[in-house]
Amino acid sequence: MQDEFSRLGLSVPELHAAAVENLAALPSASISIGKLPGGYEGWLSAEGDNFTAARILRPWVQREFVKELGEQFLMALSHRDDCFCWSVAQSFERQENHAREARERFLHEEYNLTPDILKFSGGKFVLHLEQPVP
């Protein structure tokens, strides 16, 4: 889509800023946090649209997850209605299970985004675990 954005005269940072601004106009989302042995995990949910996963781009959402999960946390964005985050302090086995479940959700959802696991750290998202799919 780079060519389409170029024709519009929009840079990627400008497009990103406009997208985040548009997200702000949507109804608010809710965050649920659960404490488990070895760490926390949380879900983002929103009613009435299909932009739940995109809401992780909102600074207030990031701040809430950082407050509960720590400065670094992992996340699955397997489809557009899915934003599941967890503490890096969770056990290796639990983290493997989250990754496996994210991959399965990705494979079975019509509007899938990524099977990969991302890490939020220092205000940025980076690839944490690449999960190839057939």
Secondary structure, 3 states (H helix, E strand, C coil): CHHHHHHHCCCHHHHHHHHHHHHHCCCCCEEEEEEECCEEEEEEECCCCCCCHHHHHCHHHHHHHHHHHCCEEEEECCECCCCEEEECCCCHHHHHHHHHHHHHHHHHCCCECCCCEEEEECCEEEEEECCCCC
